[in-house]
Amino acid sequence: MSETGTSTRLPVGGSLGSLGVRLWPLLAPAGLTILISLLALMGSEVLERKATFMLINMVFVLGLYTFVGNSGVLSFGHATFMALGAYTFAFMTANVRVKNTTLPDAPGFLRDADIATWQAVALAAIVPAVFALIVALPLMRLNGLAAGIATLAMLFAVGVIVSQWQSLTGGNTAFAAIRRETDLYYALVIVVVLMPLVYLYQQSRFGLRLRGTREDLLASRSLGINTVRERTIAWVISAAIVGIAGAMYAGFNGTIDPSQFFLGARSAGGVTFLTIAMLVVGGISSLAGAVVGTIFLSGIAEALREVEKATDQRHITEVVLALILLLTLILRPRGITGGREIYWPFRREQTMRRPAAAPSAAGTSE
């Protein structure tokens, strides 16, 4: 506040109010997610399953946002990490007798593995993270269209390997008898745990440096920011989160096959397109956008699937979602949230004025 009596606005509410302001961008989307999940619990079993699937998608989108939202580099290959997480979880939890029957040529330690669910989820995060670290050296040096094409190439390359490696994955045959642990409570706990981690990363110095490269790559490099290193950190964290989404998906369905992640109508055109659409429609550069976009498009998609059943028409969902994405890019390119977080709504400010300083004796004259 200046000596001339001009006003300065100060936040009122003390440390509690300041804490609310800082945490509200996290608490608001988390509270919205919890509220919708609790409402689904009061509905039918079908509604509960749909809400669970929404939460699985939300974990995927949170992982996608961790890299894409903070770096500004679009990735079409994150379904690769979901597949690696799903197959890791499947190997660690599927019925041992079934594995020995359907995959007799797989390594013995995989065929005989039967570990606790939380350990399998941890491995489902570690395996994609390690793979992401390996491929990061060439991929994280690319920008723009080249980066998007390279991640898409990764998706197709890994898809071919998984679908053709008969002795390890069973090829295109469904991997069945997976432990079904993913319900609404389980999925909600994972979302509530991961969402603060994503928020803390974006607020950390690593996240802020990466956002700097997103806003002005040349300026950030001139300030000494190692772009490849910062992107690699986000890429690996992102892969781990999406790997957890894969484990949740495997534990939700109880069976998986390559077409659910890679080639085919339900794969790259399904998982990849849907999750990118959720992030773009919600707001690609904010945590709130990732959550709001997932909830919004999940509701739209489920409603359209009901229309498909009633009219016996296929692909209505894909067409309408594509139109929504197109209209969003044209009319509101920064998404529903405008690429901003949800701000603290109860912040009060008051104007405090200090009386003007009395003129000094040396500066007065009669």
C-alpha positions in Angstrom: 0.0 0.0 0.0 1.4 3.3 -1.0 2.0 6.3 1.2 -0.4 8.4 -0.9 -3.5 6.6 0.5 -4.3 4.4 -2.5 -6.2 1.2 -1.6 -4.7 -2.3 -1.5 -7.0 -5.4 -1.5 -6.1 -8.0 1.1 -7.6 -11.4 1.4 -9.7 -11.8 4.5 -10.2 -15.1 6.4 -6.8 -15.8 7.8 -4.8 -19.0 7.2 -7.9 -21.2 6.8 -9.1 -19.0 3.9 -5.7 -19.0 2.3 -5.5 -22.8 2.5 -9.0 -23.0 0.9 -7.9 -20.8 -1.9 -4.8 -22.9 -2.6 -6.5 -26.3 -2.4 -9.8 -25.4 -4.0 -8.6 -26.3 -7.6 -8.1 -29.8 -6.2 -11.0 -30.0 -3.8 -13.6 -28.8 -6.3 -13.1 -31.5 -9.0 -12.5 -34.2 -6.3 -15.8 -33.2 -4.6 -17.6 -33.3 -7.9 -16.3 -36.8 -8.6 -17.2 -38.1 -5.1 -20.7 -36.6 -5.3 -21.5 -38.2 -8.7 -20.1 -41.5 -7.4 -22.3 -41.4 -4.3 -25.3 -40.6 -6.4 -24.6 -43.6 -8.6 -24.4 -45.8 -5.5 -28.1 -44.9 -4.8 -29.1 -46.1 -8.2 -29.2 -49.4 -9.9 -26.4 -51.9 -10.3 -26.2 -50.9 -14.0 -25.7 -47.3 -13.1 -23.0 -48.3 -10.6 -21.1 -50.2 -13.2 -21.3 -47.2 -15.6 -20.0 -44.9 -12.9 -17.2 -47.3 -12.2 -16.2 -47.3 -15.9 -16.3 -43.5 -15.8 -13.8 -43.5 -13.0 -11.5 -45.9 -14.9 -11.6 -43.4 -17.8 -11.0 -40.6 -15.4 -7.8 -42.3 -14.2 -6.7 -42.6 -17.8 -7.5 -38.9 -18.5 -5.6 -37.8 -15.4 -2.6 -39.7 -16.6 -3.0 -38.2 -20.1 -3.4 -34.7 -18.6 -0.2 -35.1 -16.5 1.9 -35.2 -19.7 -0.2 -33.5 -22.4 -1.8 -30.8 -20.3 1.5 -29.7 -18.8 3.8 -30.2 -21.8 1.5 -29.1 -24.6 2.7 -32.2 -26.6 -0.2 -34.3 -27.9 0.1 -38.1 -27.4 -1.9 -40.7 -29.3 0.0 -43.6 -27.7 -1.1 -43.7 -24.1 -3.4 -46.7 -24.8 -0.1 -48.6 -25.0 0.5 -48.0 -21.3 -3.0 -49.0 -20.5 -2.5 -52.3 -22.3 0.8 -52.9 -20.5 -0.8 -52.3 -17.1 -3.8 -54.5 -18.0 -1.7 -57.4 -19.1 0.6 -57.0 -16.1 -2.3 -57.1 -13.7 -3.8 -60.1 -15.6 -0.6 -62.1 -15.3 -0.3 -61.4 -11.6 -3.9 -62.1 -10.6 -5.4 -64.5 -13.2 -6.3 -68.1 -12.1 -3.1 -70.1 -12.1 -4.7 -73.2 -13.6 -6.2 -71.2 -16.4 -2.9 -69.6 -17.2 -1.0 -72.9 -17.2 -3.6 -74.3 -19.6 -4.0 -71.4 -22.0 -0.3 -70.1 -21.9 1.8 -73.2 -21.4 4.8 -71.6 -23.1 4.8 -68.5 -21.0 7.6 -68.1 -18.4 6.9 -70.2 -15.3 7.1 -67.3 -12.8 4.3 -65.6 -14.8 2.1 -68.7 -15.1 2.4 -69.4 -11.3 2.1 -65.8 -10.1 -0.8 -65.1 -7.7 -0.2 -62.0 -5.6 -2.3 -59.5 -3.7 -4.4 -57.0 -5.7 -2.6 -53.9 -4.5 0.8 -55.5 -5.4 -0.5 -56.3 -8.8 -1.7 -52.7 -9.3 1.7 -51.4 -8.2 3.4 -53.6 -10.8 0.9 -52.4 -13.4 2.2 -48.9 -12.7 5.9 -49.8 -12.7 6.0 -51.8 -15.9 4.5 -49.1 -18.2 6.7 -46.5 -16.4 9.8 -48.5 -17.2 8.8 -48.9 -20.8 8.0 -45.1 -21.0 11.5 -44.4 -19.7 13.1 -46.6 -22.4 11.2 -44.9 -25.3 11.5 -41.4 -23.8 14.9 -40.7 -25.2 13.8 -40.4 -28.8 10.2 -39.4 -28.3 10.7 -36.5 -25.8 13.0 -34.7 -28.3 10.1 -34.3 -30.8 7.6 -31.5 -31.0 4.3 -30.8 -32.7 3.0 -33.1 -35.4 6.2 -35.2 -35.3 5.6 -36.1 -31.6 2.0 -37.1 -32.2 2.9 -39.3 -35.2 5.7 -40.9 -33.2 3.5 -41.8 -30.2 0.9 -43.2 -32.7 3.6 -45.3 -34.2 4.5 -46.6 -30.7 0.9 -47.6 -30.2 0.7 -49.6 -33.4 4.1 -51.2 -33.0 3.4 -52.4 -29.5 -0.1 -53.5 -30.6 1.5 -55.8 -33.3 3.8 -57.3 -30.7 1.1 -58.0 -28.2 -1.3 -59.4 -30.7 1.3 -61.7 -32.3 3.3 -62.9 -29.2 1.3 -66.1 -28.8 3.5 -67.7 -26.2 3.3 -64.7 -23.8 0.0 -63.0 -24.3 -2.0 -65.6 -26.2 -2.1 -63.3 -29.3 -5.6 -62.3 -30.2 -7.1 -64.8 -27.8 -8.9 -63.3 -24.8 -6.9 -63.4 -21.6 -9.6 -64.7 -19.1 -10.1 -65.6 -15.5 -8.6 -62.3 -14.2 -9.4 -61.4 -10.6 -12.4 -59.0 -10.7 -11.7 -56.5 -7.9 -12.7 -53.2 -9.5 -16.0 -51.9 -8.2 -17.2 -48.3 -7.5 -15.6 -48.1 -4.1 -12.3 -49.4 -5.3 -12.2 -47.1 -8.3 -13.2 -44.1 -6.3 -10.4 -44.7 -3.8 -7.8 -44.8 -6.6 -9.2 -41.6 -8.1 -9.1 -39.8 -4.7 -5.5 -40.9 -4.2 -4.3 -40.1 -7.7 -6.0 -36.7 -8.1 -3.9 -35.0 -5.4 -0.7 -36.5 -6.8 -1.5 -35.1 -10.2 -2.3 -31.7 -8.7 0.9 -31.7 -6.5 3.0 -32.5 -9.6 1.6 -29.6 -11.6 2.2 -27.3 -8.7 5.7 -28.6 -8.1 8.8 -27.0 -9.6 9.0 -29.8 -12.1 5.4 -29.2 -13.3 5.9 -25.4 -13.4 9.1 -25.8 -15.5 7.3 -28.1 -17.9 4.5 -25.6 -18.2 7.1 -23.0 -19.0 8.3 -25.1 -22.0 4.6 -25.4 -23.1 4.1 -21.6 -23.1 7.4 -20.7 -24.8 9.8 -23.4 -25.7 12.7 -21.2 -26.8 12.4 -18.8 -23.9 12.4 -21.7 -21.4 15.5 -23.2 -23.0 17.3 -19.9 -22.9 16.6 -19.9 -19.1 18.4 -23.2 -18.8 15.4 -25.5 -18.5 16.1 -29.0 -19.8 13.1 -29.7 -21.9 13.8 -33.4 -22.5 14.3 -34.1 -18.8 11.2 -32.3 -17.7 9.1 -34.0 -20.4 10.5 -37.4 -19.5 9.5 -36.9 -15.8 5.9 -36.1 -16.8 5.9 -38.9 -19.4 6.9 -41.6 -16.9 4.5 -40.4 -14.2 1.8 -40.3 -16.9 2.6 -43.8 -18.0 2.4 -45.1 -14.4 -1.1 -43.5 -13.9 -2.4 -44.9 -17.2 -1.0 -48.3 -16.3 -3.1 -48.2 -13.1 -6.1 -47.5 -15.3 -5.3 -50.6 -17.3 -5.2 -52.7 -14.1 -8.6 -51.3 -13.1 -10.0 -52.1 -16.5 -8.7 -55.7 -16.4 -10.1 -56.1 -12.9 -13.4 -54.6 -14.0 -13.9 -56.8 -17.1 -12.2 -60.0 -15.9 -11.0 -60.6 -19.5 -8.9 -58.6 -22.0 -7.6 -58.9 -25.5 -5.5 -56.7 -27.8 -8.5 -55.3 -29.7 -9.6 -53.4 -26.6 -6.4 -51.3 -26.7 -4.8 -51.4 -30.1 -6.2 -52.3 -33.5 -9.9 -52.5 -34.2 -13.0 -50.5 -33.7 -12.8 -50.7 -29.9 -9.2 -49.7 -29.7 -7.2 -46.9 -31.1 -10.5 -45.4 -32.4 -12.1 -46.1 -29.0 -9.8 -45.7 -26.0 -7.5 -43.2 -27.6 -10.1 -41.0 -29.3 -12.5 -41.0 -26.3 -9.9 -40.1 -23.7 -8.4 -37.3 -25.9 -11.9 -36.0 -26.6 -12.6 -36.0 -22.8 -9.4 -33.9 -22.2 -9.9 -31.5 -25.0 -13.6 -30.9 -24.4 -13.1 -30.4 -20.7 -10.0 -28.1 -21.1 -6.6 -29.6 -22.0 -4.5 -27.4 -19.7 -6.3 -27.8 -16.3 -7.0 -30.5 -13.8 -10.6 -29.3 -13.6 -10.9 -29.7 -17.4 -9.7 -33.3 -17.2 -12.3 -34.1 -14.6 -15.2 -32.1 -16.1 -14.5 -33.4 -19.6 -14.5 -37.0 -18.4 -17.8 -36.7 -16.5 -19.5 -34.8 -19.3 -18.5 -37.1 -22.1 -19.1 -40.2 -20.0 -22.7 -39.1 -19.4 -23.2 -38.3 -23.1 -21.7 -41.6 -24.3 -23.8 -43.7 -22.0 -27.0 -41.8 -23.0 -26.1 -42.4 -26.7 -25.5 -46.1 -26.1 -29.0 -46.3 -24.7 -30.3 -44.6 -27.9 -28.3 -47.2 -30.0 -30.0 -50.0 -28.1 -33.5 -48.5 -28.5 -33.1 -47.7 -32.2 -30.9 -50.7 -33.1 -28.5 -48.3 -34.8 -24.7 -48.6 -34.4 -22.0 -46.0 -34.3 -24.3 -43.2 -33.2 -22.0 -42.7 -30.2 -18.9 -42.2 -32.2 -20.5 -39.8 -34.6 -22.0 -37.6 -31.9 -18.8 -37.5 -29.8 -16.8 -36.6 -32.9 -19.3 -33.7 -33.6 -19.0 -32.6 -30.0 -15.2 -32.5 -30.2 -15.3 -30.7 -33.5 -17.7 -28.0 -32.2 -15.6 -27.6 -29.1 -12.5 -27.0 -31.2 -14.4 -24.4 -33.3 -16.5 -22.6 -30.7 -14.6 -23.1 -27.5 -11.0 -24.3 -28.3 -9.9 -24.0 -24.6 -12.7 -26.4 -23.5 -15.6 -26.2 -21.1 -13.4 -24.8 -18.3 -11.5 -22.5 -20.6 -8.3 -24.3 -19.6 -8.6 -22.8 -16.1 -8.9 -24.4 -12.7 -12.0 -23.9 -10.6 -11.4 -20.9 -8.3 -12.3 -20.5 -4.6 -15.9 -19.1 -4.7 -16.1 -17.8 -1.1 -13.1 -15.5 -1.1 -13.9 -12.1 0.4 -11.8 -9.1 -0.1 -12.0 -5.8 1.6 -10.4 -2.5 1.0 -8.2 -1.2 3.7 -7.1 2.4 3.6 -4.4 4.0 5.5 -4.8 7.7 6.3 -2.7 9.9 4.1 0.6 10.7 5.7 0.8 14.1 7.4 2.9 16.6 5.5 6.3 17.1 7.0 7.4 20.3 8.6 10.0 20.8 6.0 7.4 20.6 3.3 4.9 23.1 4.7 4.8 26.8 4.3 2.3 29.3 5.4 
